[in-house]
Amino acid sequence: MNALSITGLVKTYGDSVHALKGIDLDVLEGDFFALLGPNGAGKSTIIGIICSLVNKSAGSVQVFGHDIDVETEAAKASIGLVPQEFNFNVFEPVLPTLLNVAGYNGINRQVALKRAEYYLKKLDLWEKRRTPARQLSGGMKRRLMIARALIHEPRLLILDEPTAGVDLEIRRSMWDFFSELNKQHGTTIILTTHYLEEAEAMCRNVAIIDGGKIVEQGDVAQLLSRSMQETFVLDTRANPEQVPQLSPFVVRLLDQNRLEVDVPKGHTLNDMFHRLSDTGIEVTSLRNKTNRLEEFFMRLVNSQSEKLQ
């Protein structure tokens, strides 16, 4: 079964603003799916429609087979949403925030207490359960919204920029939590993020939206295999006297003891190392200049912009 099926989805504001232009999208049950796109591309509009927060102009949306227009309550009960903006009562303590949402979803209080304890402990918030939300740090508030979205144990979890403004250590712990939720509990997850290394590391499938249209979608690994080149930053043992010419590799001198090298598709790092070694340059370490998915994403979005000009 598809966790999410979207067909011909259109959203128009007034007579001139076409936010979505016929979106077709399927997300398999149990998938970890990335929905990517530049600001204003239509990601938040899609999420709003799925969660019945925004009215669509045309098309259909089904959540685990439940049409959001016909079986609205059943569809909504299957969804947990972590929005970009904090939208809880800041004067309410952490534990009641979860219990009240559980009550809205018809969950027995004893069951809700057990679930709240479980998720607050998993997200390192149990010690803050009596603390008003306004006294939490930004990272704790993010984790509170995740716990709140999970209290009714939805089959589909939508994460809209869940790690925005969170430091790296907490981000990594949240990545581990989401991966466990997906792999061990079978929760289908849809992620939007500007940290594209998150999408590459965690997601199996991706759709890229731009200008209200899906411009690319598929398996992350297969999309990345189409990338025409990767760019690496190399640390060298000695400062090269001049930038070597190593066609088809493109080499740039960044500063003392650092080179930037474009490696075209079909050529290996070993090829590059041998060519540099022949010129007397010894490489001590290397790293990707940017995330591979980010490079693919930027080239795709830029090519779409050029087509519109």
HUKA-V944859 format. One line per field, one symbol per residue. phi: phi as a letter, one per 20 degrees, with the letter a starting at -180 (. if undefined). burial: b if it has 9 or more other ideal C-beta (glycine too) atoms within 8 Angstrom, else e. Layout:
phi->???
burial->???
This chain:
phi->.ffbcdclfcccdmdcedfccnedbccffnfdddddrfgnfpfffgfgfgemeceeeaocccdlneffeedgfffffeddcdffefcdffeeffffgffffgfgemegffffffffffffffdlcgfdfdeggfeefgfffgfffffffdfelfecddddlfdfmdffffgfffgffffffffedmffcdddbeeffffffdeecbcddbmncfeabqfgfffffefeacdcddedfcfffbffecgefddceeagmccdcedfgnddffgfffffffenddeeabbffcffffffgfffffffffffe
burial->ebbbbbebbbbbeeeeebbbebbbbebbbebbbbbbbeeebbbbbbbbbbbbeeebeebbbbbbebbbeeebeebbbbbbbbeeeeebeeebbbbebbbbbbbebebebebbbebbbebbbebebeebbebebeebeebbbbbbbbbbbbbbebebbbbbbbbeebeeebbebbbebbbbbbeeeebbbbbbbeebbbbbebbebbbbbbbbbbbbeeebeebbeebeebbbbbbbeeebeeebebeebebebeeeebbbbbbbeebeeebbbebbbebebbbeeeebeebbbbbbbeebbeebeeeee
